[in-house]
Amino acid sequence: MDAATRELSYAQALQEAMAQAMEADERVFLMGEDIGVYGGAFQVTGDLVHRFGEQRVMDTPIAELGAAGVAVGAALAGSRPVFEFQFSDFATLAMEQIVNQAAKIRFMLGGAVSVPLVMRFPAGSGTGAAAQHSQSLEAWFAHVPGLKVVQPATPHDAKGLLLAAIDDPDPVMVFEHKLLYKMRGPVPVEPYRVPIGKAAILRPGRDLSIVASAIMVHRALEAAETLAREGMDVEVIDLRTLRPMDHETIVASVSRTTRLLCVYEGVKTLGIGTEVAAMIAESEAFDRLDAPIRRLGGAECPIPYNPELERAAVPQVADIVAAARELIRGAV
């Protein structure tokens, strides 16, 4: 690791991205519940209120719909707000502003205005926060034209994608898996951007393509190591961006490996993996498949509070290993 790169946690990488964006552009400001002196529910904002002041790190009332409206209005007026929801679940209270306003205004006004708005969503299960604080709702937002949706899986991508999102002229939804906040990894000191809309092949392979995002990327990589010891060579693709999705990388991968396993935490029905599967079914890769496409998603239930049930409700490493074995060995 060179001097210009050091290890940061995922949360520290996000904080550094916001600080660097605020230093570079006075139009950038932060808003959200308890992000000031408290530093945010997951301590991502940290001490930024002391560095930039309360005018640029703004605590909002417990009123997500109203605060989201302020964020949309500020973006329309020329600012670049970064709005943190305490939990992604609370975005359900602000869907009017996100889906009917932020996503549509540029279209409705013929491109005369834009909405350079970033919304950050701590998402996913694994913290024992139960049904109303543990959902994976990213597919909801990826369904909406006018919104861009990113889901970084590493500290490096967390910083780079957030900086790219802040630069973007359109609203970008950033989904951050809560279990990743403490994960550490190499992050360059200088500002950099990870392109929105570009997936990453984290592990090349020849026998099967696993397409995943967020925490499932790491579970897929762990599963791939187990499978490698059994003589199976698995390719792991990190989507990074859910909308726009990187069709080219995924289609090329599946064309090579001839098998596809989609792994995602959201409920299986109509989830992100469903879109990946449909994309392959409509592409030239379909005729090269040697096995049916397999989706491995969350259970058809709210996330339970009980830790054993919570783990059972979303794919784990053992589930990925079992599904991959079946696809590669043909026992489907």
N, C-alpha and C positions, 0 to 999 in steps of 0.2 A: 504494500500500500504506500503510495507516494505521499509527499508532504502536503499536497493539495487535497488529499482525501483522508478522512478519518471516519471512525465508526460513530454513528448516531443511532438512537432509537427512532422508530417510525414516528413517534410523537415529536421528538426533537427535530426531525427532518421537516415535518409540517410547520413547526414553529419557525424554523430558520427560513423556510420559503416565504412565510407571511412577513417576517421581519425584513427580508431582502426586498420584497415587493414594495413594502411601505417606505423603505429607505429610497428606493429608486423612483417612486411615483407618489406624489402627495395626494393623488385622487383615491388611492387605495386606503380603505379603512375596514375595521372589523366590527361586527355586531353579533350579539347573541346573549343567551341567558347565562349569567354568572361567569362571563369570560373575562371580567375585569380583575379586581383584587383577588377573587377566588381562583382565577386562572383557567376556568373551564371545568366541566364535569370530569373530563379525563386529563386535565392539566396540560392540554395541548397549547393553549394560548400562553400559559405560564406568566412570566413577568412583563409581557409586552405592554401592559397598561402603564407600567413605570417607565418604560422606554419611550413610549409614543403619546402618553396622556389619554385622558378620558374622552377627548373629542374624536380620537381615532381608534380607540378600543372601547366600544360602547356596550354597557349592559342594557339589555332590553327587558321589558316586563314579561311576565309569563302570559304571553298573548301572541302565539306563533303567527296567526293570520295577519294581525296588525303589523307585526314586525316585518313579516315577509313583504307586505305592501310598501312599507318604508324602504326596504331594500330595492324593490323593483323601481320605485319612484326615484331613488337616489341614482340608480344606474341610468335611468332615462335622462336624468338631469346632468349627467357627465361624470359622476363618481364611479368608482369600481369597488362596490361593497363585497366583503367576504362574510357570509352569514352562517354562523354555526348553530345547528339544532342540537340540543342536548342529547337527544337520541333520534335516530332516523324515523322511528315510529311517530314522532310528534309532527313530522311533515304532513301527516294526514289532516292536521288542523289547518294547514296553509295551502291546500291543493288549489283553491281558487286562484290565488296569486301566482303560484308556480305554473299551473297547467293552463289556466284561462288568460293570464296576463303575460307573464314573462316569456312563455313559449310562443305566444301568438302575435305580440304587438308588432314585431318587425315585419311579419307577413302581412298583417292587416293594414299597415301603413306603407306598403310597397317598398320596403327597405329604406325608408326615410330616416328611421331611428334604429338603434340597436339597444340591447339590454346586456351590458357587460357585467354580469352578476355571477358570483360563485356561491354555491350553497354546499356546506360541509355536513355530512351525515355520519355520526358514529353508528355502525350497523352490526347486525349479526348476533349470533348466540354464543354461549360458552361462559357467560359471567354470572349465571344464576339470576338473571334479571326478569325472567318469566315472560309471559305472553305479550305484554304491552310495551316491552323495552328490549326485545331480542329479535325483531323481525328482519328479514332481508327483502326490502321493497324495491331494489334497484330495477327490476324488470318493469315495474309500474311506470317509472320515469323514462326508461328506454323505449317505451311504447309511444311516447309523445313527440311528434315532429316539432322541431324548434328547440329541444333540449339536447345537450350533449351530456353523456354520462360516463364517468371514469371510475375505476375501482383499483387503485394501486395495491400491489401485494408486497412491496419491499420498501425499505426506507429510501433507497435511491429513487424509485419511481414515485414515492409519495411527494418528495420535494419537487422533482421534475414535472410531474403532472399538475401539481397545484400551481406552480409558476406558469405553466402553459395555460391553465384554466383562467388565471387572473389576466393574462394577456388577451384572451379570446374575446371577440366582440359579442358573442352570444352567451346565454346562460349555460353554465356548466355545473352539473351535479357531481360532487365528489363523495363517493361512498368509501368510508374508512372502517375496516373491520376492527372491532374493539379488541380482539385478542392479538392484533398485530401492533398495538401501540407501544409495547415494551420490546418488540423484536429489534435487534440491532443489526446494522449492516453498513457497508462502505457508502459514504455520501461525500461528493466533492464539496469543497469550501465555496467555490465560486457559484454564482447563479447559473443554472442550465435548464433546458426544457426537454421533456420527454414528449414526442409528438402525440397529439390526440388523434386516435384512429389507427394506431399501429400496435399490433400484438408483438409478443416476444417469445421466441423459442428458447426456453430455459434449459431443455435437455433434448438433444437430438436422439432420434430412435428410428427403427425400421419396422417394428411389428404392430404398433398401435399408436394413434394420436389421442392424447388426453387433453381436452380443452377445458380450462378452468379459470377462475379468477379469485382474488382475495385470499382468504385462508385456505381455500381448496387447492390453490397452486402448491402450497407447501405440503399439504397432505398427498397430493398427486406425486410430488417429487419424492417423498418418503416411500410411497407405494412403488414407484419406479425402481428405487434401490432394492426393495425386497424382490421385485420381479426379476431384476437383473441377476440376482443370485440364483434364480431358477432358470436362467438362460433366455429370458424374454427381454427384448429391447424396446422400451417405451419412450415415445416423444411427448414432452410436456409443453403445452402452449399456454402462456399467460395472456389472457385477452387484454388486460389493462384498460381498454376502452370498450364499453358495451354499445354505445352509440356515438359516432359511427363505428361499426364493427369492421375489423380487418378481414374481409372476405378472402382476399388474395392469399394471405399467409395460411389461413385455415384450409382452404381448398387445395393448395399446393401440398400441404402436409398430409392430408387424408389421401390424396392421389398417390403419394409415395408409400404410406403405411398400409393402406387399404382397409383400415379399421378405425372407428371413431367411438370414443367414450366421452360424453359431456358430463362434467361434474360441477355442481353448483349447490349453494346452501339454500337458496329460495325454494319455496314449494315446487315440486316437480311439475305440476300442471301449469302450462303457459309460462314457464320460467325461461331464463336466458339460454339454457341448454336446448330448449325446444326450438328457439330461433336458429341456433347453430346447426341442429339436426335438419331443419327444413332447408337451410341454405345449402347444405351438402346434398340433400335430396334433389334440389333444383340445379345442381352444378354438374360439370363434367366428371367430378370425382365419384358421383353416384355409381356409374357403370364400372368403376374399378373396385368397389367394395367387395370384400371377401367374407363379410359378416354383417348382420343387421346393426344399424346404429343403436347405441345404448345411451339412455339418459339416467343419471344417478343424481337425483335431487332430494330436497327436503320432504319430510312426511306431510301428508295431507291433514295437518292439525296445527293449532297454535303451539308455540314453543312452550314446553312444560317447565315448571320451576324445579322439580326434582332433578338432581344432576344426572342420574342414570338415564332418566327419560329424556332429558335435554340432549344428551349425547346420541341417544337412539333416534332422535328426530331429524338429525342432519348427517350427511355422509361422513364417515370416519375412514382412517387409513385402511383398516381391514376390509371395509366395504368396497373401496376402490380396488384393492388387490384382488378380491374375489371376482368383481365384475370384469376386470382386465383379463384375468386367467380364463374366464369363460369365453370372452371374445377371441383371444389369441388361440386357444386350444379348440375352439369350435363347439364347445358344449353349451350352446344357447338354445 
